Amino acid sequence: MKPEIHPEYHPVLFVDDEHEVIGRSTMKTSETREIDGVEHFIIRVDISAFSHPFYTGRQKIMDTEGRVERFKKRYAKRGKKKAAKAEAPAAEAKTDESTEA
């Protein structure tokens, strides 16, 4: 590693309401707390894995079935049109062959 190009890492305490996580970061704050004889910078976070709706199960899931049904309904018409176009030339080719004979 090259000297003097890497940032300094400090012990930090990430605080999300009543949950706390000890880690390391390049961030510093004026607020500190001593844990096991080591001074940690306190970084307050709004959302963490403890309070995020996705991880806590409080997230509301949208009606995905309705979206799928609308998609199928919208593109079912296109599928019918393409199928009709594909069958039409095949039917014309059969009638042309029968008239030639």
Jmol script that loads the backbone (N, CA, C; Angstrom):
load data "model"
ATOM      1  N   MET A   1       0.836  -1.188   0.000  1.00  0.00           N
ATOM      2  CA  MET A   1       0.000   0.000   0.000  1.00  0.00           C
ATOM      3  C   MET A   1       0.873   1.240   0.000  1.00  0.00           C
ATOM      4  N   LYS A   2       0.439   2.230  -0.743  1.00  0.00           N
ATOM      5  CA  LYS A   2       1.164   3.490  -0.764  1.00  0.00           C
ATOM      6  C   LYS A   2       0.849   4.279   0.503  1.00  0.00           C
ATOM      7  N   PRO A   3       1.860   4.871   1.095  1.00  0.00           N
ATOM      8  CA  PRO A   3       1.597   5.670   2.300  1.00  0.00           C
ATOM      9  C   PRO A   3       0.943   7.001   1.958  1.00  0.00           C
ATOM     10  N   GLU A   4       0.154   7.503   2.884  1.00  0.00           N
ATOM     11  CA  GLU A   4      -0.455   8.835   2.840  1.00  0.00           C
ATOM     12  C   GLU A   4      -1.512   9.034   1.756  1.00  0.00           C
ATOM     13  N   ILE A   5      -2.027   7.968   1.146  1.00  0.00           N
ATOM     14  CA  ILE A   5      -3.106   8.168   0.178  1.00  0.00           C
ATOM     15  C   ILE A   5      -4.430   7.591   0.670  1.00  0.00           C
ATOM     16  N   HIS A   6      -4.397   6.808   1.738  1.00  0.00           N
ATOM     17  CA  HIS A   6      -5.601   6.174   2.248  1.00  0.00           C
ATOM     18  C   HIS A   6      -6.189   6.993   3.393  1.00  0.00           C
ATOM     19  N   PRO A   7      -7.507   7.067   3.497  1.00  0.00           N
ATOM     20  CA  PRO A   7      -8.124   7.826   4.590  1.00  0.00           C
ATOM     21  C   PRO A   7      -7.943   7.113   5.929  1.00  0.00           C
ATOM     22  N   GLU A   8      -8.033   7.867   6.984  1.00  0.00           N
ATOM     23  CA  GLU A   8      -7.910   7.295   8.325  1.00  0.00           C
ATOM     24  C   GLU A   8      -9.259   6.738   8.767  1.00  0.00           C
ATOM     25  N   TYR A   9      -9.241   5.536   9.290  1.00  0.00           N
ATOM     26  CA  TYR A   9     -10.449   4.932   9.825  1.00  0.00           C
ATOM     27  C   TYR A   9     -10.468   5.116  11.334  1.00  0.00           C
ATOM     28  N   HIS A  10     -11.661   5.426  11.851  1.00  0.00           N
ATOM     29  CA  HIS A  10     -11.826   5.660  13.270  1.00  0.00           C
ATOM     30  C   HIS A  10     -12.915   4.734  13.803  1.00  0.00           C
ATOM     31  N   PRO A  11     -12.843   4.351  15.060  1.00  0.00           N
ATOM     32  CA  PRO A  11     -13.944   3.583  15.639  1.00  0.00           C
ATOM     33  C   PRO A  11     -15.167   4.489  15.795  1.00  0.00           C
ATOM     34  N   VAL A  12     -16.311   4.005  15.340  1.00  0.00           N
ATOM     35  CA  VAL A  12     -17.542   4.796  15.404  1.00  0.00           C
ATOM     36  C   VAL A  12     -18.656   3.952  16.006  1.00  0.00           C
ATOM     37  N   LEU A  13     -19.669   4.659  16.466  1.00  0.00           N
ATOM     38  CA  LEU A  13     -20.866   4.028  17.004  1.00  0.00           C
ATOM     39  C   LEU A  13     -22.040   4.582  16.221  1.00  0.00           C
ATOM     40  N   PHE A  14     -22.666   3.743  15.385  1.00  0.00           N
ATOM     41  CA  PHE A  14     -23.833   4.163  14.618  1.00  0.00           C
ATOM     42  C   PHE A  14     -25.055   4.007  15.508  1.00  0.00           C
ATOM     43  N   VAL A  15     -25.831   5.071  15.683  1.00  0.00           N
ATOM     44  CA  VAL A  15     -26.983   5.058  16.580  1.00  0.00           C
ATOM     45  C   VAL A  15     -28.247   5.307  15.769  1.00  0.00           C
ATOM     46  N   ASP A  16     -29.206   4.374  15.891  1.00  0.00           N
ATOM     47  CA  ASP A  16     -30.523   4.493  15.252  1.00  0.00           C
ATOM     48  C   ASP A  16     -31.551   4.286  16.359  1.00  0.00           C
ATOM     49  N   ASP A  17     -32.085   5.369  16.881  1.00  0.00           N
ATOM     50  CA  ASP A  17     -33.008   5.334  18.021  1.00  0.00           C
ATOM     51  C   ASP A  17     -32.401   4.544  19.177  1.00  0.00           C
ATOM     52  N   GLU A  18     -32.940   3.375  19.484  1.00  0.00           N
ATOM     53  CA  GLU A  18     -32.433   2.613  20.618  1.00  0.00           C
ATOM     54  C   GLU A  18     -31.401   1.561  20.222  1.00  0.00           C
ATOM     55  N   HIS A  19     -31.118   1.395  18.923  1.00  0.00           N
ATOM     56  CA  HIS A  19     -30.148   0.404  18.472  1.00  0.00           C
ATOM     57  C   HIS A  19     -28.803   1.068  18.208  1.00  0.00           C
ATOM     58  N   GLU A  20     -27.738   0.361  18.524  1.00  0.00           N
ATOM     59  CA  GLU A  20     -26.393   0.866  18.320  1.00  0.00           C
ATOM     60  C   GLU A  20     -25.543  -0.209  17.665  1.00  0.00           C
ATOM     61  N   VAL A  21     -24.690   0.204  16.715  1.00  0.00           N
ATOM     62  CA  VAL A  21     -23.800  -0.720  16.021  1.00  0.00           C
ATOM     63  C   VAL A  21     -22.395  -0.122  16.060  1.00  0.00           C
ATOM     64  N   ILE A  22     -21.445  -0.904  16.504  1.00  0.00           N
ATOM     65  CA  ILE A  22     -20.053  -0.460  16.544  1.00  0.00           C
ATOM     66  C   ILE A  22     -19.386  -0.848  15.234  1.00  0.00           C
ATOM     67  N   GLY A  23     -18.619   0.094  14.684  1.00  0.00           N
ATOM     68  CA  GLY A  23     -17.933  -0.173  13.431  1.00  0.00           C
ATOM     69  C   GLY A  23     -16.766   0.777  13.256  1.00  0.00           C
ATOM     70  N   ARG A  24     -16.289   0.848  12.029  1.00  0.00           N
ATOM     71  CA  ARG A  24     -15.201   1.763  11.696  1.00  0.00           C
ATOM     72  C   ARG A  24     -15.632   2.592  10.505  1.00  0.00           C
ATOM     73  N   SER A  25     -15.191   3.838  10.466  1.00  0.00           N
ATOM     74  CA  SER A  25     -15.567   4.728   9.381  1.00  0.00           C
ATOM     75  C   SER A  25     -14.547   5.851   9.273  1.00  0.00           C
ATOM     76  N   THR A  26     -14.592   6.556   8.165  1.00  0.00           N
ATOM     77  CA  THR A  26     -13.745   7.734   7.988  1.00  0.00           C
ATOM     78  C   THR A  26     -14.429   8.979   8.538  1.00  0.00           C
ATOM     79  N   MET A  27     -15.694   8.861   8.910  1.00  0.00           N
ATOM     80  CA  MET A  27     -16.450  10.011   9.419  1.00  0.00           C
ATOM     81  C   MET A  27     -16.062  10.306  10.863  1.00  0.00           C
ATOM     82  N   LYS A  28     -16.122  11.594  11.208  1.00  0.00           N
ATOM     83  CA  LYS A  28     -15.869  12.035  12.572  1.00  0.00           C
ATOM     84  C   LYS A  28     -17.006  12.952  12.988  1.00  0.00           C
ATOM     85  N   THR A  29     -17.306  12.952  14.265  1.00  0.00           N
ATOM     86  CA  THR A  29     -18.282  13.893  14.810  1.00  0.00           C
ATOM     87  C   THR A  29     -17.713  14.477  16.098  1.00  0.00           C
ATOM     88  N   SER A  30     -18.357  15.508  16.584  1.00  0.00           N
ATOM     89  CA  SER A  30     -17.896  16.118  17.832  1.00  0.00           C
ATOM     90  C   SER A  30     -18.368  15.316  19.043  1.00  0.00           C
ATOM     91  N   GLU A  31     -19.407  14.508  18.856  1.00  0.00           N
ATOM     92  CA  GLU A  31     -19.954  13.703  19.945  1.00  0.00           C
ATOM     93  C   GLU A  31     -19.200  12.373  20.013  1.00  0.00           C
ATOM     94  N   THR A  32     -18.726  12.009  21.202  1.00  0.00           N
ATOM     95  CA  THR A  32     -17.987  10.753  21.365  1.00  0.00           C
ATOM     96  C   THR A  32     -18.486  10.006  22.594  1.00  0.00           C
ATOM     97  N   ARG A  33     -18.176   8.718  22.631  1.00  0.00           N
ATOM     98  CA  ARG A  33     -18.507   7.879  23.780  1.00  0.00           C
ATOM     99  C   ARG A  33     -17.397   6.847  23.930  1.00  0.00           C
ATOM    100  N   GLU A  34     -17.030   6.575  25.162  1.00  0.00           N
ATOM    101  CA  GLU A  34     -15.981   5.599  25.418  1.00  0.00           C
ATOM    102  C   GLU A  34     -16.608   4.232  25.662  1.00  0.00           C
ATOM    103  N   ILE A  35     -16.159   3.248  24.885  1.00  0.00           N
ATOM    104  CA  ILE A  35     -16.656   1.881  25.011  1.00  0.00           C
ATOM    105  C   ILE A  35     -15.441   0.971  25.161  1.00  0.00           C
ATOM    106  N   ASP A  36     -15.379   0.239  26.254  1.00  0.00           N
ATOM    107  CA  ASP A  36     -14.269  -0.671  26.545  1.00  0.00           C
ATOM    108  C   ASP A  36     -12.908   0.025  26.461  1.00  0.00           C
ATOM    109  N   GLY A  37     -12.844   1.249  26.927  1.00  0.00           N
ATOM    110  CA  GLY A  37     -11.584   1.993  26.944  1.00  0.00           C
ATOM    111  C   GLY A  37     -11.207   2.626  25.617  1.00  0.00           C
ATOM    112  N   VAL A  38     -12.065   2.493  24.596  1.00  0.00           N
ATOM    113  CA  VAL A  38     -11.788   3.075  23.281  1.00  0.00           C
ATOM    114  C   VAL A  38     -12.821   4.163  23.006  1.00  0.00           C
ATOM    115  N   GLU A  39     -12.350   5.323  22.576  1.00  0.00           N
ATOM    116  CA  GLU A  39     -13.260   6.427  22.293  1.00  0.00           C
ATOM    117  C   GLU A  39     -13.832   6.272  20.886  1.00  0.00           C
ATOM    118  N   HIS A  40     -15.162   6.241  20.785  1.00  0.00           N
ATOM    119  CA  HIS A  40     -15.868   6.079  19.513  1.00  0.00           C
ATOM    120  C   HIS A  40     -16.595   7.372  19.161  1.00  0.00           C
ATOM    121  N   PHE A  41     -16.547   7.745  17.879  1.00  0.00           N
ATOM    122  CA  PHE A  41     -17.353   8.862  17.405  1.00  0.00           C
ATOM    123  C   PHE A  41     -18.786   8.365  17.242  1.00  0.00           C
ATOM    124  N   ILE A  42     -19.755   9.188  17.635  1.00  0.00           N
ATOM    125  CA  ILE A  42     -21.158   8.793  17.535  1.00  0.00           C
ATOM    126  C   ILE A  42     -21.747   9.388  16.261  1.00  0.00           C
ATOM    127  N   ILE A  43     -22.266   8.513  15.394  1.00  0.00           N
ATOM    128  CA  ILE A  43     -22.901   8.932  14.144  1.00  0.00           C
ATOM    129  C   ILE A  43     -24.355   8.512  14.225  1.00  0.00           C
ATOM    130  N   ARG A  44     -25.238   9.480  14.186  1.00  0.00           N
ATOM    131  CA  ARG A  44     -26.680   9.210  14.253  1.00  0.00           C
ATOM    132  C   ARG A  44     -27.208   8.994  12.836  1.00  0.00           C
ATOM    133  N   VAL A  45     -27.932   7.890  12.661  1.00  0.00           N
ATOM    134  CA  VAL A  45     -28.507   7.560  11.354  1.00  0.00           C
ATOM    135  C   VAL A  45     -30.021   7.531  11.473  1.00  0.00           C
ATOM    136  N   ASP A  46     -30.700   7.913  10.385  1.00  0.00           N
ATOM    137  CA  ASP A  46     -32.165   7.918  10.376  1.00  0.00           C
ATOM    138  C   ASP A  46     -32.728   6.520  10.196  1.00  0.00           C
ATOM    139  N   ILE A  47     -32.124   5.762   9.290  1.00  0.00           N
ATOM    140  CA  ILE A  47     -32.640   4.433   8.962  1.00  0.00           C
ATOM    141  C   ILE A  47     -31.490   3.439   8.972  1.00  0.00           C
ATOM    142  N   SER A  48     -31.727   2.310   9.585  1.00  0.00           N
ATOM    143  CA  SER A  48     -30.752   1.219   9.568  1.00  0.00           C
ATOM    144  C   SER A  48     -31.523  -0.082   9.350  1.00  0.00           C
ATOM    145  N   ALA A  49     -30.826  -1.196   9.417  1.00  0.00           N
ATOM    146  CA  ALA A  49     -31.495  -2.490   9.253  1.00  0.00           C
ATOM    147  C   ALA A  49     -32.498  -2.740  10.369  1.00  0.00           C
ATOM    148  N   PHE A  50     -32.312  -2.087  11.514  1.00  0.00           N
ATOM    149  CA  PHE A  50     -33.227  -2.270  12.637  1.00  0.00           C
ATOM    150  C   PHE A  50     -34.547  -1.530  12.439  1.00  0.00           C
ATOM    151  N   SER A  51     -34.545  -0.429  11.671  1.00  0.00           N
ATOM    152  CA  SER A  51     -35.752   0.378  11.543  1.00  0.00           C
ATOM    153  C   SER A  51     -36.282   0.470  10.114  1.00  0.00           C
ATOM    154  N   HIS A  52     -35.575  -0.084   9.135  1.00  0.00           N
ATOM    155  CA  HIS A  52     -36.025   0.013   7.749  1.00  0.00           C
ATOM    156  C   HIS A  52     -37.266  -0.851   7.551  1.00  0.00           C
ATOM    157  N   PRO A  53     -38.305  -0.318   6.907  1.00  0.00           N
ATOM    158  CA  PRO A  53     -39.554  -1.084   6.729  1.00  0.00           C
ATOM    159  C   PRO A  53     -39.372  -2.411   6.002  1.00  0.00           C
ATOM    160  N   PHE A  54     -38.436  -2.482   5.082  1.00  0.00           N
ATOM    161  CA  PHE A  54     -38.229  -3.730   4.341  1.00  0.00           C
ATOM    162  C   PHE A  54     -37.725  -4.825   5.272  1.00  0.00           C
ATOM    163  N   TYR A  55     -36.793  -4.500   6.136  1.00  0.00           N
ATOM    164  CA  TYR A  55     -36.197  -5.497   7.019  1.00  0.00           C
ATOM    165  C   TYR A  55     -37.077  -5.813   8.226  1.00  0.00           C
ATOM    166  N   THR A  56     -37.922  -4.887   8.632  1.00  0.00           N
ATOM    167  CA  THR A  56     -38.762  -5.116   9.803  1.00  0.00           C
ATOM    168  C   THR A  56     -40.091  -5.764   9.452  1.00  0.00           C
ATOM    169  N   GLY A  57     -40.432  -5.840   8.161  1.00  0.00           N
ATOM    170  CA  GLY A  57     -41.694  -6.452   7.741  1.00  0.00           C
ATOM    171  C   GLY A  57     -42.863  -5.495   7.777  1.00  0.00           C
ATOM    172  N   ARG A  58     -42.626  -4.219   7.989  1.00  0.00           N
ATOM    173  CA  ARG A  58     -43.717  -3.236   8.027  1.00  0.00           C
ATOM    174  C   ARG A  58     -43.980  -2.611   6.663  1.00  0.00           C
ATOM    175  N   GLN A  59     -43.222  -3.016   5.654  1.00  0.00           N
ATOM    176  CA  GLN A  59     -43.400  -2.445   4.327  1.00  0.00           C
ATOM    177  C   GLN A  59     -44.671  -3.000   3.693  1.00  0.00           C
ATOM    178  N   LYS A  60     -45.452  -2.125   3.110  1.00  0.00           N
ATOM    179  CA  LYS A  60     -46.674  -2.556   2.437  1.00  0.00           C
ATOM    180  C   LYS A  60     -46.330  -2.957   1.008  1.00  0.00           C
ATOM    181  N   ILE A  61     -46.804  -4.110   0.610  1.00  0.00           N
ATOM    182  CA  ILE A  61     -46.534  -4.603  -0.729  1.00  0.00           C
ATOM    183  C   ILE A  61     -47.670  -4.157  -1.636  1.00  0.00           C
ATOM    184  N   MET A  62     -47.299  -3.583  -2.763  1.00  0.00           N
ATOM    185  CA  MET A  62     -48.314  -3.102  -3.705  1.00  0.00           C
ATOM    186  C   MET A  62     -48.988  -4.281  -4.394  1.00  0.00           C
ATOM    187  N   ASP A  63     -50.118  -4.016  -4.993  1.00  0.00           N
ATOM    188  CA  ASP A  63     -50.895  -5.040  -5.685  1.00  0.00           C
ATOM    189  C   ASP A  63     -50.188  -5.397  -6.985  1.00  0.00           C
ATOM    190  N   THR A  64     -49.284  -6.364  -6.923  1.00  0.00           N
ATOM    191  CA  THR A  64     -48.547  -6.737  -8.125  1.00  0.00           C
ATOM    192  C   THR A  64     -49.399  -7.593  -9.050  1.00  0.00           C
ATOM    193  N   GLU A  65     -50.378  -8.298  -8.515  1.00  0.00           N
ATOM    194  CA  GLU A  65     -51.230  -9.127  -9.367  1.00  0.00           C
ATOM    195  C   GLU A  65     -52.014  -8.246 -10.330  1.00  0.00           C
ATOM    196  N   GLY A  66     -52.486  -7.118  -9.861  1.00  0.00           N
ATOM    197  CA  GLY A  66     -53.217  -6.202 -10.732  1.00  0.00           C
ATOM    198  C   GLY A  66     -52.348  -5.696 -11.866  1.00  0.00           C
ATOM    199  N   ARG A  67     -51.096  -5.438 -11.585  1.00  0.00           N
ATOM    200  CA  ARG A  67     -50.179  -4.974 -12.625  1.00  0.00           C
ATOM    201  C   ARG A  67     -49.951  -6.052 -13.664  1.00  0.00           C
ATOM    202  N   VAL A  68     -49.783  -7.285 -13.232  1.00  0.00           N
ATOM    203  CA  VAL A  68     -49.545  -8.386 -14.158  1.00  0.00           C
ATOM    204  C   VAL A  68     -50.765  -8.598 -15.035  1.00  0.00           C
ATOM    205  N   GLU A  69     -51.931  -8.562 -14.443  1.00  0.00           N
ATOM    206  CA  GLU A  69     -53.156  -8.753 -15.218  1.00  0.00           C
ATOM    207  C   GLU A  69     -53.335  -7.657 -16.264  1.00  0.00           C
ATOM    208  N   ARG A  70     -53.046  -6.421 -15.892  1.00  0.00           N
ATOM    209  CA  ARG A  70     -53.152  -5.325 -16.864  1.00  0.00           C
ATOM    210  C   ARG A  70     -52.166  -5.522 -18.006  1.00  0.00           C
ATOM    211  N   PHE A  71     -50.950  -5.974 -17.685  1.00  0.00           N
ATOM    212  CA  PHE A  71     -49.935  -6.212 -18.707  1.00  0.00           C
ATOM    213  C   PHE A  71     -50.404  -7.289 -19.676  1.00  0.00           C
ATOM    214  N   LYS A  72     -50.883  -8.409 -19.135  1.00  0.00           N
ATOM    215  CA  LYS A  72     -51.351  -9.501 -19.991  1.00  0.00           C
ATOM    216  C   LYS A  72     -52.524  -9.069 -20.852  1.00  0.00           C
ATOM    217  N   LYS A  73     -53.425  -8.304 -20.264  1.00  0.00           N
ATOM    218  CA  LYS A  73     -54.601  -7.833 -20.998  1.00  0.00           C
ATOM    219  C   LYS A  73     -54.189  -6.911 -22.149  1.00  0.00           C
ATOM    220  N   ARG A  74     -53.247  -6.023 -21.877  1.00  0.00           N
ATOM    221  CA  ARG A  74     -52.809  -5.056 -22.876  1.00  0.00           C
ATOM    222  C   ARG A  74     -52.106  -5.749 -24.046  1.00  0.00           C
ATOM    223  N   TYR A  75     -51.239  -6.723 -23.739  1.00  0.00           N
ATOM    224  CA  TYR A  75     -50.447  -7.356 -24.782  1.00  0.00           C
ATOM    225  C   TYR A  75     -51.099  -8.606 -25.359  1.00  0.00           C
ATOM    226  N   ALA A  76     -52.206  -9.028 -24.812  1.00  0.00           N
ATOM    227  CA  ALA A  76     -52.928 -10.165 -25.387  1.00  0.00           C
ATOM    228  C   ALA A  76     -53.500  -9.777 -26.737  1.00  0.00           C
ATOM    229  N   LYS A  77     -53.907  -8.527 -26.863  1.00  0.00           N
ATOM    230  CA  LYS A  77     -54.444  -8.047 -28.145  1.00  0.00           C
ATOM    231  C   LYS A  77     -53.376  -8.094 -29.229  1.00  0.00           C
ATOM    232  N   ARG A  78     -52.156  -7.716 -28.897  1.00  0.00           N
ATOM    233  CA  ARG A  78     -51.066  -7.752 -29.873  1.00  0.00           C
ATOM    234  C   ARG A  78     -50.754  -9.176 -30.291  1.00  0.00           C
ATOM    235  N   GLY A  79     -50.793 -10.084 -29.338  1.00  0.00           N
ATOM    236  CA  GLY A  79     -50.509 -11.485 -29.639  1.00  0.00           C
ATOM    237  C   GLY A  79     -51.540 -12.061 -30.586  1.00  0.00           C
ATOM    238  N   LYS A  80     -52.806 -11.694 -30.424  1.00  0.00           N
ATOM    239  CA  LYS A  80     -53.869 -12.177 -31.307  1.00  0.00           C
ATOM    240  C   LYS A  80     -53.690 -11.620 -32.712  1.00  0.00           C
ATOM    241  N   LYS A  81     -53.316 -10.345 -32.814  1.00  0.00           N
ATOM    242  CA  LYS A  81     -53.115  -9.725 -34.129  1.00  0.00           C
ATOM    243  C   LYS A  81     -51.958 -10.381 -34.866  1.00  0.00           C
ATOM    244  N   LYS A  82     -50.849 -10.640 -34.157  1.00  0.00           N
ATOM    245  CA  LYS A  82     -49.693 -11.275 -34.783  1.00  0.00           C
ATOM    246  C   LYS A  82     -50.020 -12.694 -35.214  1.00  0.00           C
ATOM    247  N   ALA A  83     -50.792 -13.412 -34.413  1.00  0.00           N
ATOM    248  CA  ALA A  83     -51.177 -14.776 -34.759  1.00  0.00           C
ATOM    249  C   ALA A  83     -52.077 -14.777 -35.993  1.00  0.00           C
ATOM    250  N   ALA A  84     -52.984 -13.807 -36.061  1.00  0.00           N
ATOM    251  CA  ALA A  84     -53.880 -13.714 -37.220  1.00  0.00           C
ATOM    252  C   ALA A  84     -53.089 -13.390 -38.480  1.00  0.00           C
ATOM    253  N   LYS A  85     -52.099 -12.503 -38.384  1.00  0.00           N
ATOM    254  CA  LYS A  85     -51.275 -12.154 -39.542  1.00  0.00           C
ATOM    255  C   LYS A  85     -50.435 -13.344 -39.988  1.00  0.00           C
ATOM    256  N   ALA A  86     -49.949 -14.123 -39.051  1.00  0.00           N
ATOM    257  CA  ALA A  86     -49.119 -15.279 -39.387  1.00  0.00           C
ATOM    258  C   ALA A  86     -49.959 -16.363 -40.052  1.00  0.00           C
ATOM    259  N   GLU A  87     -51.204 -16.515 -39.645  1.00  0.00           N
ATOM    260  CA  GLU A  87     -52.074 -17.534 -40.231  1.00  0.00           C
ATOM    261  C   GLU A  87     -52.573 -17.118 -41.601  1.00  0.00           C
ATOM    262  N   ALA A  88     -52.783 -15.842 -41.849  1.00  0.00           N
ATOM    263  CA  ALA A  88     -53.328 -15.363 -43.112  1.00  0.00           C
ATOM    264  C   ALA A  88     -52.430 -15.711 -44.291  1.00  0.00           C
ATOM    265  N   PRO A  89     -51.133 -15.449 -44.286  1.00  0.00           N
ATOM    266  CA  PRO A  89     -50.297 -15.825 -45.434  1.00  0.00           C
ATOM    267  C   PRO A  89     -50.253 -17.338 -45.636  1.00  0.00           C
ATOM    268  N   ALA A  90     -50.290 -18.096 -44.584  1.00  0.00           N
ATOM    269  CA  ALA A  90     -50.276 -19.551 -44.722  1.00  0.00           C
ATOM    270  C   ALA A  90     -51.563 -20.026 -45.381  1.00  0.00           C
ATOM    271  N   ALA A  91     -52.687 -19.419 -45.031  1.00  0.00           N
ATOM    272  CA  ALA A  91     -53.970 -19.798 -45.629  1.00  0.00           C
ATOM    273  C   ALA A  91     -54.002 -19.395 -47.098  1.00  0.00           C
ATOM    274  N   GLU A  92     -53.467 -18.225 -47.439  1.00  0.00           N
ATOM    275  CA  GLU A  92     -53.436 -17.781 -48.833  1.00  0.00           C
ATOM    276  C   GLU A  92     -52.551 -18.696 -49.664  1.00  0.00           C
ATOM    277  N   ALA A  93     -51.448 -19.157 -49.115  1.00  0.00           N
ATOM    278  CA  ALA A  93     -50.539 -20.035 -49.842  1.00  0.00           C
ATOM    279  C   ALA A  93     -51.231 -21.352 -50.156  1.00  0.00           C
ATOM    280  N   LYS A  94     -52.041 -21.870 -49.243  1.00  0.00           N
ATOM    281  CA  LYS A  94     -52.767 -23.108 -49.497  1.00  0.00           C
ATOM    282  C   LYS A  94     -53.791 -22.921 -50.606  1.00  0.00           C
ATOM    283  N   THR A  95     -54.504 -21.803 -50.619  1.00  0.00           N
ATOM    284  CA  THR A  95     -55.515 -21.576 -51.663  1.00  0.00           C
ATOM    285  C   THR A  95     -54.848 -21.369 -53.000  1.00  0.00           C
ATOM    286  N   ASP A  96     -53.673 -20.730 -53.041  1.00  0.00           N
ATOM    287  CA  ASP A  96     -52.960 -20.537 -54.303  1.00  0.00           C
ATOM    288  C   ASP A  96     -52.492 -21.870 -54.855  1.00  0.00           C
ATOM    289  N   GLU A  97     -52.034 -22.773 -54.018  1.00  0.00           N
ATOM    290  CA  GLU A  97     -51.558 -24.087 -54.456  1.00  0.00           C
ATOM    291  C   GLU A  97     -52.717 -24.917 -54.998  1.00  0.00           C
ATOM    292  N   SER A  98     -53.896 -24.792 -54.373  1.00  0.00           N
ATOM    293  CA  SER A  98     -55.011 -25.604 -54.825  1.00  0.00           C
ATOM    294  C   SER A  98     -55.560 -25.084 -56.158  1.00  0.00           C
ATOM    295  N   THR A  99     -55.453 -23.809 -56.443  1.00  0.00           N
ATOM    296  CA  THR A  99     -55.940 -23.279 -57.709  1.00  0.00           C
ATOM    297  C   THR A  99     -54.983 -23.562 -58.845  1.00  0.00           C
ATOM    298  N   GLU A 100     -53.691 -23.742 -58.565  1.00  0.00           N
ATOM    299  CA  GLU A 100     -52.702 -24.019 -59.593  1.00  0.00           C
ATOM    300  C   GLU A 100     -52.822 -25.440 -60.101  1.00  0.00           C
ATOM    301  N   ALA A 101     -53.261 -26.338 -59.282  1.00  0.00           N
ATOM    302  CA  ALA A 101     -53.276 -27.742 -59.671  1.00  0.00           C
ATOM    303  C   ALA A 101     -54.382 -28.076 -60.589  1.00  0.00           C
TER     304      ALA A 101
END
end "model"
wireframe off; spacefill off
backbone 0.3
color backbone group
